[in-house]
Amino acid sequence: MSLSAILSADAIDSAIKECQAPDSFCPKKFFSTCGLTKKSAADVKKVFGILDNDASGFIEEEELKFFLQRFTPGARVLTDKETKGFLSAADDDSDGRIGADEFQAMVLS
């Protein structure tokens, strides 16, 4: 399944354009602009599964760097500052990775 099966291509494009400049990525704003915050908990879990590139059940820091590229292949890589900020904002149990429940809580809260 692709992200465009859950989110509109136009919304994804708008979200990517908002954070083209380095250090301009804000997860909450991105999720809102791409329409993910309006989706069901089941859809958010599907998106998590797509973003969990190695199917480990977690999104680790290395996967987060390429977060935008999962939405649009030509998108930029997140900076170290953005990656660490994203991780710390979602990693409620401080285990250094984002689980499905943590991701869902961040998106839908």
Secondary structure, 3 states (H helix, E strand, C coil): CCHHHCCCHHHHHHHHHHCCCCCCCCHHHHHHHCCHHHCCHHHHHHHHHHHCCCCCCEEEHHHHHCHHHHHCCCCCCCCHHHHHHHHHHHCCCCCCEEEHHHHHHHHHC
